[in-house]
Every structure is written in C-alpha cells, then in structure tokens.
Amino acid sequence: MNKIKKVALGILMAGLAFGFSAFTTVKKRNVLIYYKVDTTYPSATDPRGYMYYEGDMCASGGNTCSAQWDIGTHVPPVGDGEPLPTTGVTFQTGSVYSGHVDL
C-alpha cells in the first residue's frame, strides 16, 4: 500500500507542476506602432501605407495617424521608414490614434 501512495503522490505532483506551468508560459507578441504615411489607402485596418518610426510622428488634424499591429513571425523593423508587411499581420482593434503624420 505504501508503494501505491508514493506513485499517486508522484502523479499528483507532476500534474500540479504541469498545471502551474500553463499559467506562467508567456506568448511573445510583436505588437508595434506603425504610422499611416500614405493616405492612398485611407482605411485604418488596411496594412498598406503604414511605416515604422521609432519616435512620435503624429500631429493634430486628420483621421488616421498611427495604429498598433501584431507583426506575428515577421522580423521587427530595425530602422525608421520600414513598411508594415502586407500579409501575416493583425490590426489591433481600438489602437488607432487620430491625426496625421508629420514627417
């Protein structure tokens, strides 16, 4: 009977360890702010026309200055002026900042 208790306790401990690890695993997301520099594509949810800039480029007046995008598995931009990939990206609802880009 002592052996059965040890096996049961071992299985219980393994289950608890696995269960707690599910809550400590962090999914890495690549959510970045991109600026709408080309208004040929006026929709905020259209990835065309967005470029990455490290600093704040927004000025007042206008509909869409910037929005947050999850770039998924794409490599994050390393410099200013890199365009947002047009596929494999996800628009973050509620992240649009109104205004226009002041270059």
N, C-alpha and C positions, 0 to 999 in steps of 0.2 A: 504494500500500500504506500510506503514511503517513496518508492520509485515513481509511482503514478502521480503523486503530489508534486514531485520535482519537475516532471515532464509538463504537467498542467501549469505550474508556475512559470516555467520557461516559455511556454507558448503564450501565456498571458503577457509576460514582459515583452516578448517580441512583437505582439500585437499592439501594445501600448506605444512602443518605440516607433513602429511604423505609422501609427495613427497620429502621433505628435509631429512627426517629420512632415506630414502632409500640410500642416499649418505653418511650418517655418520655411518651406520652399517658396522662393520669390521668383515670379515670372518676370524676366527682364523685358522691359518695353523700351522702344526707341521713339518716344514722343518728343517732337521738336516743333518749334515755332518757325513757320515759313511765311514770307511776305509776298503778297499779290502785286507783282511789279508790272504784269502785262494784263491790262483790262480788256483785251480782245476776248477773253474768256471770263465774263463777269460773275458767273456762279461761284460762290464761295466754296462749294463742295467739288468743283472741277479742279483736279490737280495741275492742269496746265496753267502756266503763267505765274506759278509760285517759285520763289528763290529763297535760299537760306542766307541770312545775315546774322552775325553774332550780336550786334547792338540793336537798340530800339530804333526802328526806321519809320515809325508811324507819326503822322501829323494829322491834325483835325481836318474834317471835311472829306466826305467820301463814304462809300458803302463798306468796302472790304479792304482792310489794311493787312491783317495777318490772321492766321488760323493755326491751330495745332494739328499735326499729322503724325500718326504712328507709321514709321517707315518700315516696320517689320524686319525682315532679314537684310535689308539694304545696308550698306556701309554708311555710317553717319558722315555728313559733309565735313571737310577739313578746312574749308575756306569760304569767304563770302562770295556770293554770286553763283553758287552751285544750284542748279534747278532741282525741284522736287521730282523724284521718279514718277512717271505717269501710271505705272502698274505696281501692284503689290503694296500699296499704301492705303491707310484708313483715316478718313476725316474724323476728327474728334468733335462730336456734336456739342454745341454750346461754347465753342472756343474762338469764335470769330470776334476780332477786335475791329470796330469800325474806324474809318479814317482813310487816308491814302498814304502811299509810301513816299517818303521824302528822301530822294537819293542825292 
